[in-house]
């Protein structure tokens, strides 16, 4: 399920010619319910650790859930 969602988002990014640095923001806006709750907690932990959050790091974390 997560992998399919990521593929759909990447197809959307390609279709819209969406800049790589903006992809994470658009993807996060598409999250709902449990996924949105998960991301709020995960992004807080990542920011507090000083990690740079990118679309790629989001995908890696999302696929582990």
C-alpha positions in Angstrom: 0.0 0.0 0.0 2.7 2.5 1.0 4.8 1.6 -2.1 1.8 2.2 -4.4 1.1 5.5 -2.8 4.7 6.6 -3.3 4.6 5.6 -7.0 1.3 7.6 -7.4 2.9 10.6 -5.8 6.0 10.3 -8.0 3.8 10.1 -11.1 2.0 13.2 -10.0 5.3 15.0 -9.4 6.5 14.0 -12.9 3.3 15.1 -14.6 3.3 18.5 -12.8 7.0 18.8 -13.3 7.1 19.5 -9.6 10.5 20.7 -8.2 12.3 18.1 -6.0 12.6 20.4 -3.1 8.8 20.9 -3.0 7.8 17.3 -3.2 7.7 16.5 0.5 5.4 19.4 1.3 2.9 18.3 -1.4 3.1 14.7 -0.3 2.5 15.5 3.4 -0.6 17.4 2.4 -2.0 14.2 0.9 -1.6 12.1 4.1 -4.7 11.2 6.0 -5.7 9.6 9.3 -3.0 7.2 10.6 -0.5 8.2 8.0 -0.9 11.9 9.0 -0.6 11.1 12.7 2.5 8.9 12.0 4.2 11.7 10.1 3.6 14.4 12.7 5.4 12.3 15.3 8.1 11.1 12.9 8.9 14.5 11.5 9.1 16.0 15.0 11.6 13.3 16.0 13.7 13.9 12.9 13.7 17.7 13.3 14.7 17.4 16.9 17.6 15.1 15.9 18.8 17.7 13.4 18.1 15.5 10.4 17.4 17.1 7.0 14.0 15.8 5.9 13.7 15.2 2.1 11.3 13.3 -0.1 13.8 10.5 -0.2 14.1 10.2 3.6 10.4 10.5 3.9 9.9 7.6 1.5 12.5 5.4 3.4 10.7 6.0 6.7 7.2 5.6 5.2 8.2 2.2 3.7 9.3 1.0 7.1 5.9 1.6 8.7 
